[in-house]
Structures are given as C-alpha cells and as structure tokens.
Amino acid sequence: MKLREKITVPTPIEEAFAYTADFDHIDQWDPGVAESTRLDEGPIGEGSRFELLLAFGSRRIPMTYAITEYEPPSRLVLVGEGSALTAIDTITFEARETGTDITYEADLRFKGLMALLMPFLGGVTRGVGRKAVEGLQKALTP
C-alpha cells in the first residue's frame, strides 16, 4: 500500500528537514507513534537508527527505523522493519518564498496476518498517514 501526502509549512527548508529527519521526536507529531528512541549517537545522518512503538489500538508494535538516504535539505529516506510491517518513507522538501513544501510518501508492506487484513484496513491506514502529516504541519508552524 502506498500513501502520499503533501503539506506546506512556514518553516525554512533547513529547519524543516532537520526536525523531520530526527525520528527521536516523531512521537511528538505522529499520533500513530506511542514512543520513539534514538539507538545511536552523533549527528543525524545516513545510518541513524530509531526504535519506535507504534500505537495500534491498545497494542504497541515495535519497529526499528534507519535512515538509508540523507540529502539535506531536500530528501530523506527511512526504512522501518517490524514483525508485521516493512515501511519505506521517502520525504522530500522544496523551498518556497514563504516556507517549505514537504511531500511524505510511504510504501507499506504488511506481513503475515496483517497482509490478509489489509483490504479491510486501507482506509484506516490512510487516515493514520493523513493525521501524521497534519501533526508534522502543526509542529512546524509556530
């Protein structure tokens, strides 16, 4: 399943990129994430890893995300792996006179029982994705 959302924020591109790339605080803007923790140290960049607990109803589903492509301030790719899901998130940034356009694309590949349930969960999954980018937009709007 592929999701694509585009938002515009008043934040300069460098700041929008740096904030979004640091998945250590994704739980502050994505309501589908209950907790997030950085697994390594040093500057954020290719290879940086994060442990997330996804909120799926009352369940908490662990996923490990890693930055696989890091091209500041224009492009970021993260790959997430969990027992029920592989996610490839591609986030692009384009400077505007009044801020930044952010396009968030997610390629979600469900595993096992979740793959069988996917035809019934598509609308829910799209709604969660929409709420996530709306949260990012709020976080980047002073």
Secondary structure, 3 states (H helix, E strand, C coil): CEEEEEEEECCCHHHHHHHHHCHHHHHHCCCCEEEEEECCCCCCCCCCEEEEEEEECCEEEEEEEEEEEEECCCEEEEEEEECCEEEEEEEEEEEECCEEEEEEEEEEEECHHHHHHHHHHHHHHHHHHHHHHHHHHHHCCC
